[in-house]
Amino acid sequence: MVELKVKTRPIGATAVLGRLGHPQVTSETGGQVDVVTGASEPGFNPLDLMFSSLAACLVLSGRIAASKLGILDRLSEVRVHVTGEKAHEGPSRITRFIVDFRIEGDFDDEQKKQIAHIAEEICTVSNTLKSSPEISLTID
């Protein structure tokens, strides 16, 4: 029997914003990103980060799905574009995520669908967005 070793990664992020300037977000592992606030400013705003998280999780999960199916050697690229529709009335939220999943490689349409569906099933971000996770708020 083969014993799998799972390496865990710290999760979480801290955002800091002073009286002036832009928020800076730091991950538990030390990654940093500056967040923009103006509609015409280049860079990531909070919604971009959410869409990016879903897109990144789905491409990684697509590669994992191809591996689980034993067809990873035929995969050349997984590309996911995510956008969404905002609610027209409050509270402010995204009411629908629109995901364009493209899989390049030596696959027929059915295999591409299978990879995409398995990817969606194993993606932590898509599973979280489909549920209603609790937000536990503490104030210091």
SETI-766262 format. One record per residue (C-alpha): x, z, y. Coordinates in Angstrom, 2 decimals. Last residue first. Example, Ala and Ser with C-alpha at 12.3 -4.5 7.8 and 13.67 -1.06 7.14 Angstrom:
<atoms>
u 13.67&w 7.14&v -1.06
u 12.30&w 7.80&v -4.50
</atoms>
This chain:
<atoms>
u -10.04&w 18.05&v 44.25
u -13.19&w 16.21&v 43.14
u -13.95&w 15.44&v 39.51
u -16.03&w 12.45&v 38.38
u -16.82&w 11.68&v 34.73
u -18.00&w 8.09&v 34.50
u -19.97&w 7.49&v 31.30
u -19.70&w 4.06&v 29.75
u -22.78&w 1.84&v 29.74
u -21.97&w -0.78&v 27.15
u -21.39&w -4.53&v 27.46
u -18.56&w -3.97&v 29.95
u -16.79&w -1.68&v 27.49
u -17.00&w -4.16&v 24.61
u -15.73&w -6.93&v 26.90
u -12.79&w -4.74&v 27.98
u -11.89&w -3.55&v 24.49
u -11.75&w -7.12&v 23.16
u -12.39&w -7.09&v 19.39
u -15.86&w -8.66&v 19.33
u -15.12&w -11.12&v 22.16
u -12.03&w -12.35&v 20.34
u -14.03&w -12.76&v 17.12
u -16.55&w -14.90&v 19.00
u -13.85&w -17.03&v 20.67
u -11.89&w -17.59&v 17.44
u -15.06&w -18.54&v 15.54
u -16.17&w -20.91&v 18.27
u -12.77&w -22.63&v 18.19
u -12.96&w -22.84&v 14.39
u -16.41&w -24.49&v 14.62
u -15.22&w -27.01&v 17.21
u -12.33&w -28.20&v 15.03
u -8.87&w -26.77&v 15.46
u -5.33&w -28.16&v 15.86
u -4.51&w -26.41&v 19.10
u -5.94&w -25.53&v 22.47
u -8.64&w -22.91&v 22.89
u -10.65&w -22.81&v 26.07
u -13.08&w -19.96&v 26.88
u -15.07&w -20.21&v 30.14
u -16.64&w -16.80&v 30.74
u -19.43&w -16.16&v 33.24
u -20.09&w -12.45&v 33.70
u -23.60&w -11.58&v 34.80
u -25.15&w -8.85&v 36.96
u -22.01&w -7.85&v 38.84
u -22.70&w -4.82&v 40.99
u -23.72&w -3.52&v 44.42
u -26.69&w -1.19&v 43.95
u -28.49&w -2.80&v 45.46
u -30.11&w -6.24&v 45.84
u -28.78&w -9.77&v 45.36
u -26.68&w -8.69&v 42.40
u -23.35&w -10.45&v 42.10
u -22.80&w -13.33&v 39.71
u -19.59&w -13.66&v 37.79
u -16.22&w -15.25&v 37.24
u -13.92&w -15.40&v 34.26
u -11.56&w -18.19&v 33.23
u -10.06&w -17.90&v 29.75
u -7.17&w -19.96&v 28.39
u -5.85&w -19.74&v 24.82
u -2.88&w -21.97&v 24.08
u -0.94&w -23.73&v 21.30
u -2.65&w -22.34&v 18.22
u -1.96&w -24.07&v 14.89
u 0.48&w -21.39&v 13.64
u -2.16&w -18.76&v 14.44
u -4.45&w -20.12&v 11.73
u -4.60&w -17.19&v 9.30
u -8.04&w -16.07&v 10.51
u -6.61&w -12.70&v 11.55
u -3.87&w -14.54&v 13.49
u -6.39&w -16.74&v 15.28
u -8.36&w -13.60&v 16.18
u -5.23&w -11.85&v 17.50
u -4.51&w -14.87&v 19.72
u -8.08&w -14.82&v 20.98
u -7.84&w -11.04&v 21.53
u -4.91&w -11.59&v 23.88
u -6.83&w -14.32&v 25.68
u -9.95&w -12.12&v 25.83
u -8.13&w -9.05&v 27.17
u -6.47&w -11.08&v 29.91
u -9.75&w -12.65&v 31.02
u -11.63&w -9.32&v 31.01
u -8.88&w -7.56&v 32.95
u -8.64&w -10.45&v 35.39
u -12.38&w -10.31&v 36.12
u -12.05&w -6.57&v 36.83
u -8.92&w -7.08&v 38.92
u -10.58&w -9.88&v 40.87
u -13.52&w -7.54&v 41.55
u -11.15&w -4.90&v 43.01
u -9.38&w -7.41&v 45.27
u -6.32&w -9.27&v 44.06
u -4.15&w -11.42&v 46.29
u -4.52&w -13.92&v 49.09
u -6.47&w -12.62&v 52.09
u -9.55&w -14.65&v 53.07
u -12.20&w -12.11&v 52.02
u -10.20&w -9.21&v 53.41
u -9.58&w -6.13&v 51.27
u -6.42&w -6.83&v 49.34
u -5.10&w -4.66&v 46.50
u -1.39&w -4.16&v 45.97
u -0.38&w -4.06&v 42.33
u 1.96&w -1.74&v 40.46
u 2.95&w -1.24&v 36.83
u 4.43&w 2.19&v 36.12
u 3.09&w 2.88&v 32.63
u 0.16&w 5.00&v 33.83
u -0.77&w 2.10&v 36.10
u -0.16&w 2.15&v 39.86
u -2.68&w 0.77&v 42.36
u -1.89&w 0.30&v 46.04
u -4.76&w 0.22&v 48.50
u -4.22&w -1.73&v 51.69
u -3.11&w -0.66&v 55.13
u -4.20&w 2.07&v 57.53
u -5.59&w 5.59&v 57.05
u -3.83&w 5.71&v 53.69
u -5.00&w 4.33&v 50.37
u -3.81&w 5.32&v 46.89
u -5.13&w 4.03&v 43.56
u -4.14&w 5.67&v 40.29
u -4.44&w 3.98&v 36.92
u -5.26&w 4.80&v 33.33
u -4.01&w 4.26&v 29.82
u -0.89&w 5.50&v 28.03
u 0.02&w 3.19&v 25.18
u -0.36&w 4.02&v 21.50
u 1.87&w 2.56&v 18.82
u -0.02&w 2.04&v 15.60
u 2.09&w 2.15&v 12.47
u 0.45&w 0.44&v 9.54
u 1.20&w 1.75&v 6.07
u 1.32&w -0.96&v 3.42
u 0.00&w 0.00&v 0.00
</atoms>
